[in-house]
Amino acid sequence: MFRKIISLVLVVLMAAGLFAGLTGCTESGDTFKIGVILLHDESSTYDKNFITAVEDAQQALGLSNSQVIIKKGVPEGNECYEAARDLVAEGCKVIFADSFGHEDYMIKAAKEFKDVEFCHATGTKAHTENLANYHNAFASIYEGRYLAGIAAGLKLKAMMEADSAVVPKIGYVGAFTYAEVISGYTAFYLGVKEIVPDVTMDVQFTGSWYEETEEKNAANALINNGCVLISQHADSMGAPSACEDKNIPNVSYNGSTASSCPNTFIVSSRIDWAPYVKYICQQTMDGKPIDTDWTGTINTESVKLTELGPNAPVADTQTTIDKYKAELVAGTRHVFDTNNFTVNGEKLTSYMADVDTDAEFQGDTEVVKDGYFHESEFRSAPYFDLEIDGITRLNTKF
């Protein structure tokens, strides 16, 4: 009789949701919902990349359309918190946001809705906020940019061999002077430098992740300043279209531009977010914890390059990319090998990076050891913010 009473009590408690913490109760696959907050929409290559990842994860997990709720065009302000609150009200058990400026508002929501998992791409604060339901994620995209730089270097070398007047000077359109952008353009430059050792690079910042006119103007300014090949960390077609107009080889970001820029597109690198979206959904459905800081890699298929362009790449580009990629995977090559760059004419032997992102941006973690800068190992988001020799910032106000 006593056992029957205990069993009845347990059934009531579980039905009320009061016993979930003790039972490891999982979220039913039929009732599970994920909410996604995007800064822009499909018109942005950055956001389109996330939309594709969510669609891939949805298909892999067998989720219905009603179980995936996407909010597009959410600014980096309190609108993000409001969107997260609405997604909670709609029954979402995990909410994912894609832009750096969404972070503080995702944290605000996480503190309020403790039974919902909040996951944020490109953020820096999860490891210091100590919230069990707030998580950051990024990927070692600097490796992808480095490999794209190898492809660009081969193109630059061929251009120089075909025309002795070609100067090894390349350009880069960057959004902001954030470590994420600096890490990426430095990795790209080092990839090019591997093939063309005397290359230099100019960087023009736009002050926006997505502003097509500004990005096109920035690319044109670089071209007019003598840059013979352009890459970017900005989200519109501004820079690629400027390159196609002036027949300047281009390395884009977050997707192929081969259809719109068939004569100049070399290759593009991107983070494939599908592995992470699948991971956070499955962990939540299984009642298991999500990593505080998750870093995707080439090995997790989170860092990818597109197929090569139809006309711009030179022969043996794919074979050469594959060779360097194999060395990165094996750990015999490191993008930020300190033998391959200098800072103010000196080899880098030590660097205290601002991993904890305090208000004064003070260094707190030694990140140089074993002969290379250990990027995205002490937190998922990049923290490489050094100005290395060979790269010139044409503007720094952003």
VEXMISE-645458 format. One record per residue (C-alpha): residue in three letters; x, y, z. Coordinates in nm, 3 decimals, always signed. Each point is the difference from the previous one (the first is absolute). Last residue first. Layout:
<rec r="ALA" east="X" north="Y" up="Z"/>
...
***
This chain:
<rec r="PHE" east="+3.519" north="+5.171" up="-3.609"/>
<rec r="LYS" east="+0.229" north="+0.305" up="-0.015"/>
<rec r="THR" east="+0.300" north="-0.192" up="-0.129"/>
<rec r="ASN" east="+0.046" north="+0.096" up="-0.364"/>
<rec r="LEU" east="+0.257" north="-0.109" up="-0.259"/>
<rec r="ARG" east="+0.116" north="-0.285" up="+0.219"/>
<rec r="THR" east="+0.332" north="-0.129" up="-0.136"/>
<rec r="ILE" east="+0.105" north="-0.365" up="+0.006"/>
<rec r="GLY" east="+0.360" north="-0.102" up="-0.069"/>
<rec r="ASP" east="+0.109" north="-0.006" up="+0.362"/>
<rec r="ILE" east="-0.255" north="-0.135" up="+0.246"/>
<rec r="GLU" east="-0.266" north="+0.199" up="+0.181"/>
<rec r="LEU" east="-0.109" north="-0.234" up="+0.278"/>
<rec r="ASP" east="-0.362" north="-0.065" up="+0.090"/>
<rec r="PHE" east="-0.017" north="-0.380" up="+0.022"/>
<rec r="TYR" east="-0.288" north="-0.048" up="+0.244"/>
<rec r="PRO" east="-0.236" north="-0.216" up="-0.204"/>
<rec r="ALA" east="-0.325" north="-0.129" up="+0.155"/>
<rec r="SER" east="+0.003" north="-0.358" up="+0.135"/>
<rec r="ARG" east="+0.184" north="+0.066" up="+0.324"/>
<rec r="PHE" east="+0.344" north="-0.111" up="+0.118"/>
<rec r="GLU" east="+0.059" north="-0.196" up="-0.321"/>
<rec r="SER" east="-0.126" north="+0.250" up="-0.257"/>
<rec r="GLU" east="+0.354" north="+0.096" up="-0.115"/>
<rec r="HIS" east="+0.313" north="-0.154" up="+0.153"/>
<rec r="PHE" east="+0.276" north="+0.225" up="-0.139"/>
<rec r="TYR" east="+0.289" north="-0.221" up="-0.108"/>
<rec r="GLY" east="+0.345" north="-0.124" up="+0.096"/>
<rec r="ASP" east="-0.088" north="-0.251" up="+0.271"/>
<rec r="LYS" east="-0.158" north="+0.283" up="+0.198"/>
<rec r="VAL" east="-0.161" north="+0.335" up="-0.066"/>
<rec r="VAL" east="-0.342" north="+0.054" up="+0.159"/>
<rec r="GLU" east="+0.080" north="+0.136" up="+0.346"/>
<rec r="THR" east="-0.335" north="+0.106" up="+0.147"/>
<rec r="ASP" east="-0.112" north="+0.324" up="+0.169"/>
<rec r="GLY" east="+0.067" north="+0.283" up="-0.241"/>
<rec r="GLN" east="-0.190" north="+0.318" up="+0.080"/>
<rec r="PHE" east="-0.292" north="+0.105" up="-0.217"/>
<rec r="GLU" east="-0.086" north="+0.278" up="+0.252"/>
<rec r="ALA" east="-0.363" north="-0.112" up="+0.030"/>
<rec r="ASP" east="+0.096" north="-0.363" up="+0.047"/>
<rec r="THR" east="-0.011" north="-0.246" up="-0.288"/>
<rec r="ASP" east="+0.100" north="-0.320" up="+0.186"/>
<rec r="VAL" east="+0.234" north="-0.115" up="-0.278"/>
<rec r="ASP" east="+0.189" north="+0.327" up="-0.031"/>
<rec r="ALA" east="+0.322" north="-0.156" up="-0.123"/>
<rec r="MET" east="+0.332" north="+0.008" up="+0.185"/>
<rec r="TYR" east="+0.260" north="-0.058" up="-0.269"/>
<rec r="SER" east="+0.343" north="-0.161" up="+0.005"/>
<rec r="THR" east="+0.275" north="-0.086" up="-0.247"/>
<rec r="LEU" east="-0.108" north="+0.205" up="-0.303"/>
<rec r="LYS" east="+0.290" north="+0.056" up="-0.239"/>
<rec r="GLU" east="+0.093" north="+0.365" up="-0.028"/>
<rec r="GLY" east="-0.017" north="+0.245" up="-0.289"/>
<rec r="ASN" east="-0.290" north="+0.194" up="+0.148"/>
<rec r="VAL" east="-0.193" north="-0.327" up="+0.024"/>
<rec r="THR" east="+0.145" north="-0.285" up="-0.203"/>
<rec r="PHE" east="-0.144" north="-0.286" up="-0.201"/>
<rec r="ASN" east="+0.065" north="-0.358" up="-0.113"/>
<rec r="ASN" east="+0.221" north="-0.129" up="+0.281"/>
<rec r="THR" east="-0.279" north="+0.081" up="+0.246"/>
<rec r="ASP" east="-0.220" north="-0.272" up="-0.148"/>
<rec r="PHE" east="-0.344" north="+0.159" up="-0.011"/>
<rec r="VAL" east="-0.155" north="-0.238" up="-0.252"/>
<rec r="HIS" east="+0.148" north="-0.311" up="+0.157"/>
<rec r="ARG" east="+0.145" north="-0.291" up="-0.198"/>
<rec r="THR" east="+0.092" north="-0.350" up="+0.121"/>
<rec r="GLY" east="-0.331" north="-0.027" up="+0.188"/>
<rec r="ALA" east="-0.123" north="-0.285" up="-0.221"/>
<rec r="VAL" east="-0.310" north="+0.198" up="-0.099"/>
<rec r="LEU" east="+0.209" north="+0.306" up="-0.087"/>
<rec r="GLU" east="+0.241" north="-0.216" up="-0.204"/>
<rec r="ALA" east="-0.287" north="-0.162" up="-0.188"/>
<rec r="LYS" east="-0.143" north="+0.344" up="-0.079"/>
<rec r="TYR" east="+0.333" north="+0.112" up="-0.144"/>
<rec r="LYS" east="+0.008" north="-0.293" up="-0.242"/>
<rec r="ASP" east="-0.369" north="+0.028" up="-0.087"/>
<rec r="ILE" east="+0.041" north="+0.368" up="-0.085"/>
<rec r="THR" east="+0.290" north="-0.088" up="-0.232"/>
<rec r="THR" east="-0.201" north="-0.267" up="-0.182"/>
<rec r="GLN" east="-0.294" north="+0.240" up="-0.031"/>
<rec r="THR" east="+0.216" north="+0.274" up="-0.151"/>
<rec r="ASP" east="+0.176" north="-0.236" up="-0.242"/>
<rec r="ALA" east="-0.072" north="+0.227" up="-0.298"/>
<rec r="VAL" east="-0.091" north="+0.363" up="+0.067"/>
<rec r="PRO" east="-0.323" north="+0.134" up="+0.148"/>
<rec r="ALA" east="-0.189" north="+0.279" up="-0.185"/>
<rec r="ASN" east="-0.215" north="-0.186" up="-0.255"/>
<rec r="PRO" east="-0.264" north="-0.234" up="+0.142"/>
<rec r="GLY" east="+0.036" north="+0.090" up="+0.368"/>
<rec r="LEU" east="+0.122" north="-0.264" up="+0.242"/>
<rec r="GLU" east="-0.247" north="-0.204" up="+0.200"/>
<rec r="THR" east="-0.078" north="+0.149" up="+0.337"/>
<rec r="LEU" east="+0.230" north="-0.023" up="+0.299"/>
<rec r="LYS" east="-0.107" north="-0.140" up="+0.333"/>
<rec r="VAL" east="+0.044" north="+0.035" up="+0.373"/>
<rec r="SER" east="-0.260" north="-0.178" up="+0.216"/>
<rec r="GLU" east="+0.072" north="-0.345" up="-0.138"/>
<rec r="THR" east="+0.078" north="-0.119" up="+0.356"/>
<rec r="ASN" east="+0.357" north="-0.067" up="-0.117"/>
<rec r="ILE" east="+0.029" north="+0.343" up="-0.163"/>
<rec r="THR" east="-0.085" north="+0.145" up="+0.337"/>
<rec r="GLY" east="-0.295" north="+0.108" up="+0.214"/>
<rec r="THR" east="+0.065" north="+0.175" up="+0.329"/>
<rec r="TRP" east="-0.257" north="-0.029" up="+0.278"/>
<rec r="ASP" east="+0.014" north="+0.219" up="+0.310"/>
<rec r="THR" east="-0.245" north="-0.079" up="+0.282"/>
<rec r="ASP" east="-0.054" north="-0.348" up="-0.141"/>
<rec r="ILE" east="-0.366" north="-0.103" up="+0.002"/>
<rec r="PRO" east="-0.127" north="-0.221" up="+0.283"/>
<rec r="LYS" east="-0.214" north="-0.311" up="-0.059"/>
<rec r="GLY" east="-0.380" north="-0.026" up="+0.021"/>
<rec r="ASP" east="-0.011" north="-0.212" up="-0.315"/>
<rec r="MET" east="-0.213" north="+0.252" up="-0.190"/>
<rec r="THR" east="+0.233" north="+0.279" up="+0.113"/>
<rec r="GLN" east="+0.314" north="-0.189" up="-0.101"/>
<rec r="GLN" east="-0.155" north="-0.089" up="-0.336"/>
<rec r="CYS" east="-0.098" north="+0.359" up="-0.077"/>
<rec r="ILE" east="+0.335" north="+0.143" up="+0.109"/>
<rec r="TYR" east="+0.192" north="-0.257" up="-0.207"/>
<rec r="LYS" east="-0.210" north="+0.029" up="-0.314"/>
<rec r="VAL" east="+0.047" north="+0.378" up="+0.004"/>
<rec r="TYR" east="+0.373" north="-0.047" up="+0.057"/>
<rec r="PRO" east="+0.049" north="-0.247" up="-0.284"/>
<rec r="ALA" east="-0.211" north="+0.220" up="-0.233"/>
<rec r="TRP" east="+0.204" north="+0.315" up="+0.063"/>
<rec r="ASP" east="+0.226" north="-0.048" up="-0.301"/>
<rec r="ILE" east="+0.249" north="+0.283" up="+0.042"/>
<rec r="ARG" east="+0.104" north="+0.143" up="-0.333"/>
<rec r="SER" east="+0.282" north="+0.032" up="-0.248"/>
<rec r="SER" east="-0.036" north="+0.125" up="-0.355"/>
<rec r="VAL" east="+0.188" north="-0.075" up="-0.321"/>
<rec r="ILE" east="+0.144" north="+0.171" up="-0.308"/>
<rec r="PHE" east="-0.281" north="+0.220" up="-0.134"/>
<rec r="THR" east="+0.123" north="+0.242" up="-0.268"/>
<rec r="ASN" east="-0.150" north="-0.103" up="-0.336"/>
<rec r="PRO" east="-0.315" north="-0.172" up="+0.124"/>
<rec r="CYS" east="-0.107" north="+0.281" up="+0.235"/>
<rec r="SER" east="-0.376" north="-0.036" up="+0.032"/>
<rec r="SER" east="-0.021" north="-0.379" up="-0.039"/>
<rec r="ALA" east="+0.338" north="-0.064" up="+0.161"/>
<rec r="THR" east="-0.078" north="+0.202" up="+0.312"/>
<rec r="SER" east="+0.044" north="-0.304" up="+0.224"/>
<rec r="GLY" east="-0.086" north="+0.027" up="+0.364"/>
<rec r="ASN" east="+0.084" north="+0.130" up="+0.344"/>
<rec r="TYR" east="+0.289" north="+0.225" up="-0.107"/>
<rec r="SER" east="+0.138" north="+0.116" up="-0.334"/>
<rec r="VAL" east="+0.346" north="-0.036" up="-0.153"/>
<rec r="ASN" east="+0.030" north="+0.231" up="-0.300"/>
<rec r="PRO" east="+0.209" north="+0.040" up="-0.314"/>
<rec r="ILE" east="-0.030" north="+0.354" up="-0.145"/>
<rec r="ASN" east="-0.182" north="+0.025" up="-0.334"/>
<rec r="LYS" east="-0.120" north="+0.357" up="+0.064"/>
<rec r="ASP" east="-0.375" north="-0.067" up="+0.010"/>
<rec r="GLU" east="+0.058" north="-0.346" up="+0.148"/>
<rec r="CYS" east="+0.204" north="+0.154" up="+0.283"/>
<rec r="ALA" east="-0.268" north="+0.259" up="+0.077"/>
<rec r="SER" east="-0.260" north="-0.281" up="+0.000"/>
<rec r="PRO" east="+0.209" north="-0.203" up="+0.245"/>
<rec r="ALA" east="+0.041" north="+0.300" up="+0.236"/>
<rec r="GLY" east="-0.366" north="+0.101" up="+0.016"/>
<rec r="MET" east="-0.154" north="-0.348" up="+0.002"/>
<rec r="SER" east="-0.084" north="+0.037" up="+0.368"/>
<rec r="ASP" east="+0.129" north="-0.152" up="+0.324"/>
<rec r="ALA" east="+0.332" north="+0.148" up="+0.093"/>
<rec r="HIS" east="+0.328" north="-0.175" up="+0.069"/>
<rec r="GLN" east="+0.161" north="+0.045" up="-0.339"/>
<rec r="SER" east="+0.251" north="-0.097" up="-0.265"/>
<rec r="ILE" east="+0.156" north="+0.200" up="-0.284"/>
<rec r="LEU" east="+0.272" north="-0.055" up="-0.261"/>
<rec r="VAL" east="+0.205" north="+0.257" up="-0.195"/>
<rec r="CYS" east="+0.015" north="+0.274" up="+0.264"/>
<rec r="GLY" east="+0.141" north="+0.320" up="-0.150"/>
<rec r="ASN" east="-0.173" north="+0.272" up="+0.202"/>
<rec r="ASN" east="-0.281" north="+0.021" up="-0.258"/>
<rec r="ILE" east="-0.072" north="-0.366" up="+0.069"/>
<rec r="LEU" east="-0.010" north="+0.066" up="+0.374"/>
<rec r="ALA" east="-0.232" north="+0.298" up="-0.045"/>
<rec r="ASN" east="-0.221" north="-0.208" up="-0.230"/>
<rec r="ALA" east="-0.029" north="-0.271" up="+0.264"/>
<rec r="ALA" east="-0.090" north="+0.255" up="+0.267"/>
<rec r="ASN" east="-0.260" north="+0.162" up="-0.226"/>
<rec r="LYS" east="-0.158" north="-0.339" up="-0.065"/>
<rec r="GLU" east="-0.008" north="-0.073" up="+0.372"/>
<rec r="GLU" east="-0.147" north="+0.342" up="+0.075"/>
<rec r="THR" east="-0.274" north="-0.046" up="-0.262"/>
<rec r="GLU" east="-0.084" north="-0.352" up="+0.116"/>
<rec r="GLU" east="-0.026" north="+0.076" up="+0.370"/>
<rec r="TYR" east="-0.005" north="-0.316" up="+0.207"/>
<rec r="TRP" east="+0.233" north="-0.064" up="+0.291"/>
<rec r="SER" east="+0.050" north="+0.374" up="+0.046"/>
<rec r="GLY" east="+0.286" north="+0.237" up="+0.084"/>
<rec r="THR" east="+0.142" north="-0.025" up="-0.354"/>
<rec r="PHE" east="+0.366" north="-0.085" up="+0.060"/>
<rec r="GLN" east="+0.269" north="+0.012" up="-0.271"/>
<rec r="VAL" east="+0.297" north="-0.235" up="+0.036"/>
<rec r="ASP" east="+0.316" north="+0.022" up="-0.211"/>
<rec r="MET" east="+0.214" north="-0.310" up="-0.057"/>
<rec r="THR" east="+0.364" north="-0.067" up="-0.084"/>
<rec r="VAL" east="+0.148" north="-0.299" up="-0.185"/>
<rec r="ASP" east="+0.375" north="-0.070" up="+0.017"/>
<rec r="PRO" east="-0.031" north="-0.370" up="+0.087"/>
<rec r="VAL" east="-0.238" north="-0.091" up="-0.287"/>
<rec r="ILE" east="-0.118" north="-0.360" up="+0.061"/>
<rec r="GLU" east="+0.005" north="-0.008" up="+0.381"/>
<rec r="LYS" east="-0.071" north="+0.372" up="-0.005"/>
<rec r="VAL" east="-0.343" north="-0.068" up="-0.150"/>
<rec r="GLY" east="-0.084" north="-0.229" up="+0.292"/>
<rec r="LEU" east="+0.148" north="+0.249" up="+0.246"/>
<rec r="TYR" east="-0.225" north="+0.273" up="-0.146"/>
<rec r="PHE" east="-0.311" north="-0.216" up="+0.044"/>
<rec r="ALA" east="+0.093" north="-0.078" up="+0.360"/>
<rec r="THR" east="+0.058" north="+0.371" up="+0.068"/>
<rec r="TYR" east="-0.335" north="+0.084" up="-0.159"/>
<rec r="GLY" east="-0.182" north="-0.247" up="+0.220"/>
<rec r="SER" east="+0.168" north="+0.078" up="+0.330"/>
<rec r="ILE" east="-0.049" north="+0.371" up="-0.058"/>
<rec r="VAL" east="-0.370" north="-0.047" up="-0.079"/>
<rec r="GLU" east="-0.073" north="-0.210" up="+0.310"/>
<rec r="ALA" east="+0.231" north="+0.221" up="+0.208"/>
<rec r="TYR" east="-0.228" north="+0.293" up="-0.076"/>
<rec r="THR" east="+0.117" north="+0.294" up="-0.215"/>
<rec r="PHE" east="-0.335" north="-0.002" up="-0.180"/>
<rec r="ALA" east="-0.148" north="-0.103" up="-0.336"/>
<rec r="GLY" east="+0.308" north="-0.088" up="-0.202"/>
<rec r="VAL" east="+0.067" north="+0.036" up="-0.372"/>
<rec r="TYR" east="+0.341" north="-0.147" up="-0.081"/>
<rec r="GLY" east="+0.255" north="+0.098" up="-0.261"/>
<rec r="ILE" east="+0.297" north="-0.156" up="-0.177"/>
<rec r="LYS" east="+0.342" north="+0.127" up="-0.107"/>
<rec r="PRO" east="+0.246" north="-0.222" up="-0.181"/>
<rec r="VAL" east="+0.069" north="+0.254" up="-0.280"/>
<rec r="VAL" east="-0.088" north="-0.109" up="-0.354"/>
<rec r="ALA" east="+0.237" north="+0.167" up="-0.249"/>
<rec r="SER" east="+0.183" north="-0.328" up="-0.068"/>
<rec r="ASP" east="-0.312" north="-0.140" up="-0.164"/>
<rec r="ALA" east="-0.065" north="-0.374" up="-0.041"/>
<rec r="GLU" east="+0.224" north="-0.102" up="+0.291"/>
<rec r="MET" east="-0.159" north="+0.265" up="+0.222"/>
<rec r="MET" east="-0.351" north="-0.114" up="-0.089"/>
<rec r="ALA" east="+0.096" north="-0.363" up="+0.066"/>
<rec r="LYS" east="+0.137" north="+0.091" up="+0.343"/>
<rec r="LEU" east="-0.317" north="+0.192" up="+0.081"/>
<rec r="LYS" east="-0.219" north="-0.296" up="-0.097"/>
<rec r="LEU" east="+0.209" north="-0.240" up="+0.211"/>
<rec r="GLY" east="-0.018" north="+0.245" up="+0.288"/>
<rec r="ALA" east="-0.378" north="+0.021" up="-0.028"/>
<rec r="ALA" east="-0.030" north="-0.379" up="+0.030"/>
<rec r="ILE" east="+0.233" north="+0.002" up="+0.302"/>
<rec r="GLY" east="-0.201" north="+0.288" up="+0.145"/>
<rec r="ALA" east="-0.314" north="-0.211" up="-0.023"/>
<rec r="LEU" east="+0.190" north="-0.257" up="+0.208"/>
<rec r="TYR" east="+0.081" north="+0.270" up="+0.257"/>
<rec r="ARG" east="-0.362" north="+0.116" up="+0.000"/>
<rec r="GLY" east="-0.113" north="-0.354" up="+0.074"/>
<rec r="GLU" east="+0.252" north="-0.032" up="+0.282"/>
<rec r="TYR" east="-0.111" north="+0.337" up="+0.140"/>
<rec r="ILE" east="-0.349" north="-0.152" up="+0.002"/>
<rec r="SER" east="+0.094" north="-0.195" up="+0.312"/>
<rec r="ALA" east="-0.364" north="-0.006" up="+0.107"/>
<rec r="PHE" east="-0.229" north="+0.195" up="+0.232"/>
<rec r="ALA" east="-0.238" north="-0.072" up="+0.283"/>
<rec r="ASN" east="-0.113" north="+0.164" up="+0.320"/>
<rec r="HIS" east="-0.238" north="-0.138" up="+0.265"/>
<rec r="TYR" east="-0.253" north="+0.121" up="+0.257"/>
<rec r="ASN" east="-0.214" north="-0.242" up="+0.204"/>
<rec r="ALA" east="+0.241" north="-0.080" up="+0.285"/>
<rec r="LEU" east="+0.088" north="+0.367" up="+0.038"/>
<rec r="ASN" east="+0.358" north="+0.053" up="+0.111"/>
<rec r="GLU" east="+0.028" north="+0.345" up="-0.164"/>
<rec r="THR" east="+0.377" north="-0.043" up="-0.054"/>
<rec r="HIS" east="+0.008" north="-0.298" up="-0.237"/>
<rec r="ALA" east="-0.315" north="+0.117" up="-0.179"/>
<rec r="LYS" east="+0.136" north="+0.349" up="-0.068"/>
<rec r="THR" east="+0.168" north="-0.003" up="-0.341"/>
<rec r="GLY" east="-0.267" north="-0.024" up="-0.268"/>
<rec r="THR" east="+0.050" north="-0.111" up="-0.362"/>
<rec r="ALA" east="-0.317" north="-0.214" up="-0.013"/>
<rec r="HIS" east="-0.238" north="-0.004" up="+0.295"/>
<rec r="CYS" east="-0.188" north="-0.281" up="+0.169"/>
<rec r="PHE" east="-0.277" north="+0.050" up="+0.257"/>
<rec r="GLU" east="-0.141" north="-0.313" up="+0.166"/>
<rec r="VAL" east="-0.341" north="+0.046" up="+0.165"/>
<rec r="ASP" east="-0.088" north="-0.096" up="+0.360"/>
<rec r="LYS" east="+0.175" north="+0.308" up="+0.140"/>
<rec r="PHE" east="-0.220" north="+0.252" up="-0.176"/>
<rec r="GLU" east="+0.094" north="+0.332" up="+0.162"/>
<rec r="LYS" east="+0.377" north="-0.034" up="+0.017"/>
<rec r="ALA" east="+0.007" north="-0.152" up="-0.348"/>
<rec r="ALA" east="-0.205" north="+0.292" up="-0.137"/>
<rec r="LYS" east="+0.250" north="+0.258" up="+0.126"/>
<rec r="ILE" east="+0.285" north="-0.217" up="-0.132"/>
<rec r="MET" east="-0.164" north="-0.005" up="-0.342"/>
<rec r="TYR" east="-0.029" north="+0.377" up="+0.019"/>
<rec r="ASP" east="+0.368" north="+0.040" up="+0.083"/>
<rec r="GLU" east="+0.099" north="-0.230" up="-0.288"/>
<rec r="HIS" east="-0.203" north="+0.134" up="-0.292"/>
<rec r="GLY" east="+0.284" north="+0.231" up="-0.106"/>
<rec r="PHE" east="+0.214" north="-0.291" up="-0.121"/>
<rec r="SER" east="-0.269" north="-0.135" up="-0.233"/>
<rec r="ASP" east="-0.154" north="-0.345" up="-0.049"/>
<rec r="ALA" east="-0.252" north="-0.067" up="+0.276"/>
<rec r="PHE" east="-0.115" north="-0.349" up="+0.109"/>
<rec r="ILE" east="-0.289" north="-0.087" up="+0.228"/>
<rec r="VAL" east="-0.052" north="-0.343" up="+0.159"/>
<rec r="LYS" east="-0.320" north="-0.115" up="+0.169"/>
<rec r="CYS" east="-0.235" north="+0.194" up="-0.227"/>
<rec r="GLY" east="-0.361" north="+0.001" up="+0.121"/>
<rec r="GLU" east="-0.147" north="+0.300" up="-0.179"/>
<rec r="ALA" east="+0.034" north="+0.209" up="+0.317"/>
<rec r="VAL" east="+0.371" north="-0.079" up="+0.001"/>
<rec r="LEU" east="+0.019" north="+0.119" up="-0.361"/>
<rec r="ASP" east="-0.172" north="+0.325" up="+0.096"/>
<rec r="ARG" east="+0.253" north="+0.058" up="+0.280"/>
<rec r="ALA" east="+0.285" north="-0.063" up="-0.242"/>
<rec r="ALA" east="-0.145" north="+0.252" up="-0.246"/>
<rec r="GLU" east="-0.039" north="+0.255" up="+0.279"/>
<rec r="TYR" east="+0.358" north="-0.057" up="+0.109"/>
<rec r="CYS" east="+0.118" north="+0.049" up="-0.358"/>
<rec r="GLU" east="-0.211" north="+0.315" up="-0.038"/>
<rec r="ASN" east="+0.195" north="+0.130" up="+0.298"/>
<rec r="GLY" east="+0.279" north="+0.073" up="-0.243"/>
<rec r="GLU" east="+0.207" north="-0.167" up="-0.271"/>
<rec r="PRO" east="-0.284" north="+0.014" up="-0.249"/>
<rec r="VAL" east="-0.227" north="-0.298" up="-0.090"/>
<rec r="GLY" east="-0.047" north="-0.024" up="-0.377"/>
<rec r="LYS" east="-0.120" north="-0.359" up="+0.000"/>
<rec r="LYS" east="-0.182" north="-0.205" up="+0.265"/>
<rec r="ILE" east="+0.015" north="-0.373" up="-0.070"/>
<rec r="ILE" east="-0.228" north="-0.255" up="+0.170"/>
<rec r="VAL" east="+0.083" north="-0.368" up="-0.047"/>
<rec r="GLN" east="-0.239" north="-0.253" up="+0.155"/>
<rec r="SER" east="-0.294" north="+0.104" up="-0.220"/>
<rec r="ASN" east="+0.208" north="-0.080" up="-0.309"/>
<rec r="SER" east="+0.030" north="-0.359" up="+0.118"/>
<rec r="LEU" east="+0.319" north="-0.140" up="+0.150"/>
<rec r="GLY" east="+0.148" north="-0.319" up="-0.144"/>
<rec r="LEU" east="+0.337" north="+0.046" up="+0.168"/>
<rec r="ALA" east="+0.202" north="-0.003" up="-0.323"/>
<rec r="GLN" east="-0.259" north="+0.211" up="-0.183"/>
<rec r="GLN" east="-0.013" north="+0.264" up="+0.271"/>
<rec r="ALA" east="+0.379" north="+0.005" up="+0.023"/>
<rec r="ASP" east="+0.033" north="+0.065" up="-0.372"/>
<rec r="GLU" east="-0.266" north="+0.273" up="+0.011"/>
<rec r="VAL" east="+0.170" north="+0.161" up="+0.298"/>
<rec r="ALA" east="+0.334" north="-0.005" up="-0.181"/>
<rec r="THR" east="-0.151" north="+0.153" up="-0.315"/>
<rec r="ILE" east="-0.154" north="+0.279" up="+0.205"/>
<rec r="PHE" east="+0.335" north="+0.059" up="+0.169"/>
<rec r="ASN" east="+0.182" north="+0.041" up="-0.334"/>
<rec r="LYS" east="-0.279" north="+0.226" up="-0.123"/>
<rec r="ASP" east="+0.072" north="+0.221" up="+0.302"/>
<rec r="TYR" east="+0.360" north="+0.060" up="-0.104"/>
<rec r="THR" east="-0.073" north="+0.020" up="-0.373"/>
<rec r="SER" east="-0.251" north="+0.276" up="+0.078"/>
<rec r="SER" east="-0.300" north="+0.008" up="-0.233"/>
<rec r="GLU" east="-0.136" north="-0.309" up="+0.175"/>
<rec r="ASP" east="-0.084" north="+0.203" up="+0.312"/>
<rec r="HIS" east="+0.164" north="+0.241" up="+0.246"/>
<rec r="LEU" east="+0.104" north="-0.015" up="+0.365"/>
<rec r="LEU" east="-0.145" north="-0.347" up="+0.048"/>
<rec r="ILE" east="-0.168" north="-0.147" up="+0.309"/>
<rec r="VAL" east="-0.077" north="-0.374" up="-0.007"/>
<rec r="GLY" east="-0.250" north="-0.179" up="+0.224"/>
<rec r="ILE" east="+0.008" north="-0.376" up="+0.049"/>
<rec r="LYS" east="-0.306" north="-0.205" up="+0.092"/>
<rec r="PHE" east="-0.038" north="-0.345" up="+0.158"/>
<rec r="THR" east="-0.354" north="-0.137" up="+0.019"/>
<rec r="ASP" east="+0.035" north="-0.304" up="-0.225"/>
<rec r="GLY" east="+0.360" north="-0.073" up="+0.099"/>
<rec r="SER" east="-0.111" north="-0.011" up="+0.364"/>
<rec r="GLU" east="+0.232" north="+0.193" up="+0.229"/>
<rec r="THR" east="+0.188" north="-0.232" up="+0.230"/>
<rec r="CYS" east="-0.045" north="-0.085" up="+0.369"/>
<rec r="GLY" east="+0.326" north="-0.033" up="+0.188"/>
<rec r="THR" east="-0.207" north="-0.148" up="+0.283"/>
<rec r="LEU" east="+0.099" north="+0.229" up="+0.287"/>
<rec r="GLY" east="-0.019" north="+0.328" up="-0.190"/>
<rec r="ALA" east="-0.326" north="-0.099" up="-0.162"/>
<rec r="PHE" east="-0.181" north="-0.067" up="+0.327"/>
<rec r="LEU" east="-0.202" north="+0.318" up="+0.020"/>
<rec r="GLY" east="-0.129" north="-0.012" up="-0.356"/>
<rec r="ALA" east="-0.360" north="-0.029" up="+0.119"/>
<rec r="ALA" east="-0.039" north="-0.335" up="-0.171"/>
<rec r="MET" east="+0.322" north="-0.113" up="+0.163"/>
<rec r="LEU" east="-0.125" north="+0.096" up="+0.343"/>
<rec r="VAL" east="-0.334" north="-0.174" up="-0.050"/>
<rec r="VAL" east="+0.165" north="-0.320" up="-0.126"/>
<rec r="LEU" east="+0.245" north="+0.006" up="+0.290"/>
<rec r="VAL" east="-0.284" north="+0.037" up="+0.254"/>
<rec r="LEU" east="-0.187" north="-0.295" up="-0.153"/>
<rec r="SER" east="+0.314" north="-0.215" up="+0.016"/>
<rec r="ILE" east="+0.052" north="+0.092" up="+0.366"/>
<rec r="ILE" east="-0.365" north="-0.091" up="+0.082"/>
<rec r="LYS" east="+0.030" north="-0.332" up="-0.183"/>
<rec r="ARG" east="+0.324" north="-0.080" up="+0.186"/>
<rec r="PHE" east="-0.174" north="+0.067" up="+0.333"/>
<rec r="MET" east="-0.283" north="-0.235" up="-0.092"/>
***
